[in-house]
């Protein structure tokens, strides 16, 4: 080997301490891990259920119990308060920073935000008018048809293609609500029509929002949506209230309810929108669906306890059918099969460990279903046996008037 040949040396060459070390990861693209929430997701769930239920019960109490029969003015007050609060939060917090990514122009505002706000206003007005005629329990039962209204609206507006299989799945919701309506003791057609109108207007609004949010340029969380929609809704509702309700409003009507009561009512309604933002970020769509169903059931019981609303067994049977149809539609057959499979294994294991108690539970459930069903289908016609005997022409002729 000549002296001019290069010699290859394998192995590591010692590095001088002054030699800079190249980074293996680009610091500009390295993102710190997001901090873990200090609160358990159940806190957000309980908060949302509490606020959502409180708004409905609060509105019912103000409009019906407190006799403040100005639903349009109340809705306008809620939206004006929400407009003020969203403007304050936008300037003092980071909760509304999402609006900076929304490419909102005057043209988009007039062609998309204003029409959506109009339907939002109509749904809120109809919803509050319903409280003047129907019980909270029956209103919640009627609201179970909301998924059906949204589905039919998506087909009507061409957002999705009609599917008869899906229509068959949601038909159980309609059947259940029809049964519950037949079982309603205090059925008022005016209130029923207002609630149907509110459901239809809300379905149209949701589908329009879906079409707007289908573009990545207009992705908005509920609080940012409220930031854009609340001013429009407050203005439209305010104009309508000036024509319909303000002429007969007296300052004494406000004092009878209480100024601070109205402020608290608007604050609870606004905090509900804030809680939705956190709930969506901390839970899944499954949890949201189940939370909504649990909230509706709790409101039915709250209506019974607070206002003494009478719920017939036929109503409860119909509402159960409607809720079952809603769960099936929202979760899907495959998801439910997985849950039922797991529940079946757990129930079989329980039966192996406690066979006698398992039989007792099954017998009790069957007995309850039979009594509830028969109690709803066959009402009690004979309330006073003595009166029924005296009212019978045949028995009167045989026994005479003795015993009177």
Beta strands, then each sheet from edge to edge (+ up, - down):
end
